[in-house]
Amino acid sequence: MLQLVELRMVSLDALNGPPDEVLARLGRFATAHRMDFLLRSQKAGTGLDHLGSNVTSKLADWEIGIETHDDHRVFVAMHQEWPLIRRIETEAGPFDTLHGWIKSEASLSDLKTLIGNAGFTLSEATETAVVQWDTPGEMDTGVHVRATLRLDTDHQPATLTLTAAPDERKALLAAAHEIVETLPFLIVPVAVSNTSREPVKAAKLKLPKDAIPTDAFVAIGKSVAAHWFGNDAASRAGLEVEHVHQLRVAQRRLKTALKLFPDWIDDAWNTGIAPDLKWFGDLLGDARDWDVFTDTTLPAYAASDDPHRKAAWKPTQKAADNNRTDARRRLQEAMNSPRYARLALSYVEWFGTLAPPPNHTDQSLAEYAQKRITKHYRKIERAPDLTTLDAAKRHKVRIHAKRLRYALEFFRSMLTRKTRKQVEDALGNLQSVLGEGNDAAVAARRLADLKEAGEFQKGLAKGFAVNAQRMSATEGERILRKIKPPRIK
C-alpha cells in the first residue's frame, strides 16, 4: 500500500509539439525513467444518495476506482485535501475486491465509515494513453516525483499529474514550478468540471466556533480558490461577462480575507504573490468596468436621449464595445501566461503551508472574528455624513461596506440571526446604492476619453454622474445610519 499526494495540471493551449516530447525537453524529464502504456480505468459509485446530504457531500471529496495497465491491477482511493489530493493505492490480486480492500486499510477508515456495507457499482472502463516518468525531484537527495501524462484522445487539453510521497511535497512543488515557468500548463488546485461552462458563484462557508483563526483563514483561502479557479476553468472555452464578474468578486473576497488576517501575511506573500495579484486584479477591474459601461450604463444614457439623436450613440457604443473586447483579450492573454500560472501555483502553495503567528496560537475563532468584524464596522459607522464627502471618499466608504459584507459572509455560520437577517441585507443595499453613483462617475470619465463621443454625450454623462452621486449619497446616508453592529453568537 502506498500513500501519496498529487497535484493536477492541465495544458492551457496548443503545445509546441506532442505533449510528451515537449515535457521531455525539460531537464527533469530528459533523464527520468519513462514508461508508455494504455491505462484502463473504472470509477466506483456507491449509490448512497438516500443517506442524506451530509454523507453524500463527504463522499463527493472521494474518488474511488480500479486502474489497470498490462498485468497490474491497482485499487485507488483519492481524497481532496486542498491544495493537493491524497492518493492511496494498492496492487490487487485477481480475487481481491475493492470493498474488501477499503475495509482492510486503516488509512481508509473515514471512507469505510461513510460507505458501511454498501456495494459498489463500477463504471464502464475507459482507456487512455499514458506516459509516465519517475523523475528525481531533488538530485542530491534521491527524492522522486512521478509524473503521469494523459494524452489527448478527445480533443481535450493534455492533463499532467505529479505524484510524490507526503513528506516530499517540496520536490513535487519544485517540479510544478519548473513546468509552469517554461510550458503552458496550469495547476488545478480544486475539483472542477472540465465540461461545465457555467459561471461559479461563491459557496457558503461553515466555520466551527471552536476552530482557530488559522484554520478559518485556510478555509477561506480554499473557498476563494474554488470560486476563482472554478470560473477560470469554466471560461476556458470563452470568457463571458459573468465569468469576468465572478473572477472579480473572487479577488475582492480574497482582499477582504487579507484585511481580516493581516498578521498572517509574510514576506513570501508580499514579494512573491501580491504583485502578481495586483497585476491580475487590475486587468479584471478594467474588463469589468468596460462590461458595466458597455452593457448597462451607456445603453441607459442612449435610451434617455431624444429619439432623433439615438443614431448618434451608435459610434460611441461601437467604440465602447471595441474597448471592452480589447480589455477582455488582454485578460485572456494574461490568464494563458506563465505569470498567471506561477501566481496560481504560488497561491495554493502559500496557503497549503500556512502556520499560525506566535501571538494567535491559542485565540478562539469566535473571539477573533468579533474583534475583526467590529473593526471593519467602525470604519463605516464613523464615516462623516456621506452627503458632505466627495466621490472618492464616498467610494472608500463603499469599499469598507463591501469588505464588511464579505467578512460577514465568511463568518456567516457564526453570526446571530439578527445580524444575518438585517445587517447583511442593509450592507448589500448600501453597496448597490453607492455603486450606482460610482458607476456613473466611471462612465463619465470613460465617455470623456472616447474620441467617438460627442460633446453633448459627454455633457449628458457628466450631468447624470452629478445627479447620481447626489442621490446615492442621500440614500446611502439613510441606509448607513440604520446599520447595527454585527454580532457573533
C-alpha positions in Angstrom: 0.0 0.0 0.0 1.3 3.4 -1.0 0.2 6.8 0.5 0.9 9.6 -1.9 -0.1 13.2 -2.7 -1.0 14.5 -6.1 -1.1 17.8 -7.9 -3.0 18.0 -11.2 -2.2 20.3 -14.1 -3.8 21.0 -17.4 -2.4 22.4 -20.7 -3.6 25.9 -21.3 -3.3 25.9 -25.1 -1.7 24.1 -28.0 1.7 22.9 -27.1 4.7 23.3 -29.5 4.7 19.6 -30.5 3.3 16.4 -28.9 2.9 16.9 -25.1 5.3 14.0 -24.2 8.0 15.4 -26.4 7.5 18.9 -25.1 7.8 17.7 -21.5 10.8 15.6 -22.4 12.8 18.8 -23.2 12.8 19.7 -19.5 16.0 18.5 -17.8 13.9 16.9 -15.1 12.2 14.6 -17.6 15.0 14.1 -20.1 16.9 11.9 -17.6 13.9 10.2 -16.0 12.7 6.6 -16.4 9.9 6.6 -18.9 7.0 4.1 -19.4 4.3 4.2 -22.1 1.2 2.2 -21.6 -2.6 2.1 -22.0 -4.4 2.8 -18.7 -7.7 1.2 -18.2 -9.8 3.0 -15.5 -13.1 2.2 -13.8 -14.7 4.5 -11.3 -16.7 3.1 -8.4 -20.1 4.5 -7.3 -21.8 3.7 -4.0 -25.4 4.6 -4.6 -25.7 6.2 -1.2 -27.6 9.3 -2.2 -30.5 8.2 0.0 -28.4 8.6 3.2 -28.6 12.4 3.1 -26.6 15.4 2.0 -24.1 15.2 4.8 -22.8 11.7 3.7 -23.0 12.5 0.0 -21.1 15.8 0.4 -18.4 14.0 2.2 -18.3 11.2 -0.4 -18.0 13.8 -3.1 -14.5 14.5 -1.8 -13.5 10.9 -2.6 -12.7 9.3 -5.9 -12.6 5.5 -5.8 -11.7 3.1 -8.6 -9.6 0.5 -10.2 -6.7 1.2 -12.6 -5.2 -1.5 -14.8 -2.2 -1.5 -17.2 -0.5 -4.6 -18.5 -1.0 -7.2 -15.8 -1.0 -4.6 -12.9 -4.4 -4.1 -11.3 -4.4 -1.3 -8.7 -7.1 -0.2 -6.2 -7.1 3.5 -5.9 -8.8 5.9 -3.4 -8.2 9.7 -3.7 -9.4 12.3 -1.3 -9.4 16.1 -1.9 -7.1 17.6 0.7 -6.6 21.0 -0.7 -4.3 22.1 -2.2 -3.3 18.6 -3.0 -5.0 15.2 -3.4 -4.2 12.3 -1.0 -3.8 9.2 -3.1 -3.9 5.7 -1.5 -3.2 2.8 -3.8 -2.6 -1.0 -3.5 -1.8 -3.5 -6.2 -4.6 -6.0 -6.2 -4.6 -9.8 -6.7 -7.1 -11.4 -9.2 -9.6 -12.2 -6.4 -9.3 -9.1 -4.3 -12.4 -6.9 -4.1 -12.5 -3.1 -3.8 -14.8 -3.2 -0.8 -12.7 -5.7 1.0 -9.6 -3.5 0.4 -11.3 -0.5 1.9 -12.4 -2.5 4.9 -8.8 -3.8 5.5 -7.0 -0.5 5.1 -6.6 1.6 8.3 -5.8 4.7 6.3 -9.3 4.4 4.7 -11.2 4.3 8.0 -13.1 7.5 7.2 -14.2 6.2 3.8 -15.2 2.8 5.4 -17.4 4.6 7.9 -19.1 6.5 5.2 -19.9 3.6 2.9 -20.6 0.9 5.6 -21.7 -2.3 3.9 -22.9 -0.6 0.7 -21.8 -2.3 -2.5 -20.0 -0.6 -5.4 -21.1 -0.1 -9.0 -18.2 0.1 -11.4 -18.5 2.3 -14.4 -17.6 1.1 -17.9 -13.9 1.0 -18.4 -12.2 3.9 -20.2 -8.8 3.5 -21.9 -6.3 6.4 -22.0 -2.8 6.5 -23.5 -0.4 7.4 -20.7 3.2 8.4 -20.5 4.7 8.1 -17.0 8.1 9.3 -15.7 9.8 8.6 -12.5 11.8 11.7 -12.1 14.2 12.9 -9.4 12.8 15.9 -7.6 16.0 16.9 -5.8 19.0 15.2 -7.5 21.2 15.3 -4.4 18.6 13.7 -2.1 17.2 11.0 -4.2 13.6 12.3 -3.8 11.3 11.1 -6.6 8.3 12.6 -8.2 6.1 10.6 -10.5 4.7 12.4 -13.5 1.7 10.9 -15.4 0.7 12.5 -18.7 -2.7 11.5 -20.1 -2.5 12.2 -23.8 -5.2 14.0 -25.8 -7.7 11.4 -27.1 -10.9 13.5 -27.4 -9.6 16.9 -28.3 -9.3 17.8 -24.6 -6.3 19.6 -23.1 -3.4 17.4 -22.0 -3.5 16.6 -18.3 -0.4 16.0 -16.2 -0.5 14.6 -12.6 2.6 15.0 -10.3 2.7 12.4 -7.5 5.1 12.1 -4.6 5.3 10.8 -1.0 3.5 13.1 1.5 6.9 14.2 3.0 8.2 15.1 -0.4 5.8 17.9 -1.2 8.6 20.3 -1.6 10.1 18.3 -4.5 6.6 17.9 -6.1 6.0 21.7 -6.0 9.5 22.4 -7.3 8.7 20.2 -10.3 5.4 22.1 -10.8 7.2 25.4 -10.7 9.7 24.3 -13.3 6.8 23.2 -15.6 4.8 26.4 -15.3 7.8 28.6 -15.8 8.6 27.0 -19.2 5.5 25.3 -20.5 1.8 26.4 -20.9 0.5 24.3 -18.0 -1.8 25.5 -15.2 -2.4 23.7 -11.9 -5.9 22.5 -11.0 -6.0 23.0 -7.2 -9.6 22.1 -6.7 -12.0 19.7 -8.2 -13.5 21.4 -11.2 -15.5 20.1 -14.1 -13.7 20.1 -17.5 -17.1 20.3 -19.3 -19.2 22.9 -17.4 -19.1 26.4 -18.8 -21.4 27.9 -16.2 -20.0 30.7 -14.0 -19.3 29.6 -10.5 -20.6 31.6 -7.5 -19.0 31.6 -4.1 -20.1 28.7 -1.9 -21.3 29.3 1.7 -18.8 28.6 4.4 -19.5 26.8 7.6 -16.7 27.6 10.2 -16.9 25.8 13.6 -16.7 28.2 16.5 -14.1 26.1 18.2 -11.7 26.4 15.3 -8.6 28.6 15.5 -8.1 31.6 13.2 -5.5 29.9 11.0 -8.0 27.1 10.2 -10.5 29.7 9.2 -8.1 31.6 7.0 -7.1 28.4 5.2 -10.8 27.5 4.8 -11.5 31.0 3.3 -8.4 30.6 1.1 -9.8 27.3 -0.2 -13.2 28.9 -0.7 -11.7 31.7 -2.8 -9.7 29.2 -4.8 -12.9 27.2 -5.6 -14.5 30.4 -6.7 -11.5 31.8 -8.6 -10.3 28.6 -10.4 -13.8 27.3 -10.9 -14.5 30.4 -13.1 -11.1 30.1 -14.7 -12.0 26.5 -15.8 -15.5 27.5 -16.9 -14.2 30.4 -19.0 -11.6 28.5 -21.0 -13.9 27.9 -23.9 -14.9 31.6 -23.9 -14.5 34.4 -21.3 -18.0 35.9 -20.9 -19.4 38.8 -18.8 -20.4 36.7 -15.8 -17.1 34.9 -15.7 -15.3 38.2 -15.5 -17.7 39.4 -12.8 -17.3 36.3 -10.7 -13.5 36.3 -11.1 -13.5 39.9 -9.9 -15.7 39.0 -6.9 -13.3 36.2 -6.0 -10.4 38.6 -6.0 -12.3 41.1 -3.8 -13.2 38.3 -1.4 -9.5 37.5 -1.2 -8.6 41.1 -0.5 -11.1 41.1 2.4 -9.6 37.9 3.7 -6.2 39.5 3.7 -7.6 42.5 5.6 -9.2 40.2 8.2 -6.0 38.2 8.8 -3.2 40.8 8.5 -0.8 39.1 11.0 -0.6 36.0 8.7 0.8 38.0 5.7 4.6 37.5 5.4 7.4 38.4 3.1 6.7 35.4 0.8 3.2 36.7 0.2 4.3 40.4 -0.2 7.1 39.7 -2.6 6.1 36.5 -4.4 2.3 36.8 -4.7 0.9 40.3 -4.0 2.5 42.0 -7.1 1.0 39.4 -9.5 -2.3 39.5 -7.7 -2.4 43.3 -8.3 -1.5 42.8 -11.9 -4.3 40.3 -12.4 -6.8 42.3 -10.3 -6.1 45.5 -12.4 -6.8 43.6 -15.6 -10.0 42.1 -14.1 -11.1 45.5 -12.9 -10.6 47.1 -16.3 -12.5 44.4 -18.1 -15.4 44.5 -15.6 -15.7 48.3 -15.8 -15.9 48.1 -19.6 -18.6 45.4 -19.3 -20.7 47.5 -17.0 -20.2 50.7 -19.1 -20.9 48.9 -22.4 -23.9 46.7 -21.4 -25.6 48.8 -18.7 -24.6 52.5 -18.3 -24.2 53.5 -22.0 -27.5 51.9 -23.2 -29.3 53.7 -20.4 -27.9 57.1 -21.5 -28.8 56.4 -25.1 -32.3 55.4 -24.1 -32.8 58.7 -22.2 -31.8 60.9 -25.1 -34.2 62.4 -27.6 -35.3 59.9 -30.3 -33.8 62.0 -33.1 -30.4 61.7 -31.5 -30.3 58.0 -30.9 -28.4 57.2 -34.0 -25.5 59.4 -32.8 -24.9 57.0 -30.0 -24.1 54.0 -32.3 -20.5 55.0 -33.0 -20.0 55.6 -29.3 -21.5 52.2 -28.3 -19.4 50.5 -31.0 -16.2 52.2 -29.7 -17.1 51.1 -26.2 -17.7 47.5 -27.3 -14.3 47.5 -29.1 -12.6 48.7 -25.9 -14.4 46.0 -24.0 -13.2 43.4 -26.4 -9.6 44.7 -26.1 -9.8 44.6 -22.3 -11.2 41.0 -22.4 -8.4 40.0 -24.8 -5.7 41.4 -22.5 -7.3 39.4 -19.6 -7.4 36.2 -21.6 -3.8 36.6 -22.7 -2.8 37.1 -19.1 -4.6 34.0 -18.0 -2.7 32.0 -20.6 0.7 33.4 -19.4 3.4 31.8 -17.3 3.0 34.7 -14.9 -0.6 33.7 -14.2 0.3 30.0 -13.9 3.0 31.0 -11.4 0.6 33.1 -9.4 -1.9 30.2 -9.2 0.7 27.8 -8.0 2.3 30.2 -5.5 -1.2 31.0 -4.1 -2.1 27.4 -3.3 1.5 26.6 -2.1 1.4 29.5 0.3 -2.0 28.6 1.8 -1.0 24.9 1.9 1.9 25.7 4.3 0.2 28.4 6.4 1.1 28.3 10.1 -0.4 30.5 12.9 1.6 33.5 14.0 3.0 33.2 17.6 0.5 35.6 19.1 -2.5 33.8 17.7 -1.8 30.2 18.6 -4.4 30.0 21.4 -7.0 32.5 20.3 -10.5 31.3 19.6 -12.1 32.0 16.2 -15.2 33.5 17.8 -13.2 36.0 19.8 -11.0 36.8 16.8 -13.9 37.1 14.3 -15.9 39.5 16.6 -12.8 41.7 17.0 -12.1 42.0 13.3 -15.8 42.4 12.3 -16.1 45.2 14.9 -13.0 47.0 13.5 -14.5 46.9 9.9 -17.9 48.0 11.2 -16.4 51.1 12.9 -14.9 52.2 9.6 -18.4 52.8 8.2 -20.0 53.8 11.4 -17.6 56.6 11.9 -17.7 57.9 8.4 -18.8 61.5 8.1 -22.2 62.3 6.5 -22.0 60.9 3.0 -23.6 64.0 1.5 -20.6 66.0 2.7 -18.0 63.8 1.1 -16.6 63.9 -2.4 -16.9 61.0 -4.8 -13.5 59.5 -4.0 -14.2 59.4 -0.2 -17.7 58.0 -0.7 -16.2 55.3 -2.8 -13.9 54.4 0.1 -16.9 54.1 2.4 -18.4 51.7 -0.2 -15.2 49.6 -0.2 -15.3 49.4 3.6 -19.0 48.3 3.4 -18.2 45.7 0.8 -15.4 44.3 2.8 -17.6 44.1 5.9 -20.3 42.3 3.9 -17.7 39.8 2.6 -16.4 39.3 6.1 -19.9 38.6 7.4 -20.3 36.1 4.6 -17.1 34.3 5.6 -18.3 34.1 9.3 -22.0 33.7 8.5 -22.3 30.4 10.3 -21.2 32.1 13.5 -23.4 35.2 13.3 -26.6 35.9 15.3 -29.8 35.5 13.3 -30.5 39.3 13.6 -27.1 40.1 12.0 -27.7 37.6 9.2 -31.2 38.9 8.6 -30.7 42.6 8.9 -27.1 43.7 8.7 -26.1 41.7 5.6 -29.1 42.9 3.6 -28.5 46.6 4.7 -24.9 46.3 3.6 -25.9 44.9 0.3 -28.3 47.8 -0.2 -25.7 50.3 0.8 -23.2 48.8 -1.6 -25.7 48.9 -4.5 -26.8 52.5 -3.9 -23.2 53.8 -3.6 -22.2 51.6 -6.6 -24.7 53.4 -8.8 -23.1 56.7 -8.1 -19.6 55.2 -8.7 -20.7 53.6 -12.0 -22.0 56.9 -13.2 -18.7 58.6 -12.3 -16.7 55.9 -14.1 -19.0 56.2 -17.1 -18.4 60.0 -17.3 -14.7 59.5 -17.3 -14.8 56.8 -19.9 -17.0 58.9 -22.2 -14.7 61.9 -21.8 -11.8 59.7 -23.1 -13.7 58.3 -26.1 -13.0 60.4 -29.2 -16.1 58.9 -30.8 -18.3 60.5 -28.1 -19.8 63.9 -28.9 -19.7 66.9 -26.6 -23.4 66.6 -25.9 -23.0 62.9 -24.8 -20.1 63.8 -22.6 -22.1 66.6 -21.0 -25.1 64.3 -20.5 -22.9 61.7 -18.8 -21.4 64.4 -16.6 -24.8 65.6 -15.6 -26.0 62.0 -14.9 -22.9 61.5 -12.8 -23.5 64.6 -10.7 -27.2 63.7 -10.1 -26.5 60.0 -9.4 -23.8 60.8 -6.9 -26.1 63.3 -5.1 -28.9 60.8 -4.9 -26.7 57.9 -3.9 -25.1 60.0 -1.2 -28.5 60.9 0.2 -29.9 57.4 0.1 -26.7 55.8 1.2 -26.6 58.0 4.3 -30.1 57.0 5.2 -29.2 53.3 4.9 -25.8 53.6 6.6 -27.2 55.1 9.8 -29.6 52.3 10.3 -26.9 49.5 10.2 -26.5 48.0 13.7 -23.2 46.4 15.0 -22.8 42.8 13.7 -22.6 40.2 16.4 -21.1 36.7 16.7 -23.3 34.1 18.6 
